[in-house]
Amino acid sequence: VTQTTLSVDDTAEIIAALQTRFPDIAGPRKSDICYATSNRQDAVKLIAPGADLVLVVGSPQSSNSSRLVETALRAGARQAILVDD
């Protein structure tokens, strides 16, 4: 079981590390990760490389909003800012 706000990429990294220690472990299916979370993170990954700035509108207490900022920066956005809704 994974945290639903983890990205598919983060989950894959964790499963890969666990599989070196536990070869028979079964990772979560992509469908186990919240569709809305995956969809938004995928959209950010597409636009971030060509963006000077990615604005994420959401609550500073929202792990989903924070994750979108992290995803944008990892994907190549020059800057990503969380704006409180």
N, C-alpha and C positions, 0 to 999 in steps of 0.2 A: 504494500500500500504506500502510495506517495502523497505528498501534499499536493493538492489540486492546483496550486499556483506555481509549482515548479514547471519550468519549460520542458518540452520534449527533449531538448538538447541536454539540459542539466540532468534530467532523469537518465538519459542514455549514458552519460559520463559516470553517474553513480552506479548503475547496473554493471557497466564494464569493469569498474574497480571491484565490485563485489564478486563478479564472475571469476576474477583471477584467484580469489580465495575460496569461493564456493562454486565450482564449475557447473553444478546441476541447478543453480538458482534460476527461477523464471521471472523475468522482468514484467512490468505492467505493459499491457497493450496500449497503443496510442489512444485508443478509444476510452481508456480509463482516465485520461487527463481531460479536464473540463474543455469542451468544445470551444466555448467563448474565449477562454484563456488562450488556448492554442491558436485560434483564429486571429486574435488581436496581436499576439506575439509574432505570428507569421507575417501579418501585414506590416508591422513595424520593421521586421527584418528586410522586407522588400523596399521600403522607402528610405530607411536610414542611411544606406551607403551614399546616396546622392543628396542628402539633406545637410544643410548648414545647422539647422536647429529642428529638433523634434519636441513639440509641446505635448505633454500628457496631462489631461485635465482629470483630476480625481482627488481623492482624499489622501493626505499624507500618511494616514493610518492604514491605508489599503495596501496589502502586500501585492495585489495585482497591479496597481498603479506604479509602485516602486519597481516591480519586475519589468514593466514596460520601459521605464527609464534605463534600467540596466541593459535590457535587450537592445535598445536603440544605440547605446554607446558601444556595446560589443559588436554590433553589426556595422559600425563605421560612422555613425552620426558624429559630427564635430562637437555638438552639444545637445543635451537632452535635459529638459526642465519639467518638474512636476508642478503644476499650477493647481492650487486648492480650489475645488469646485464649491 
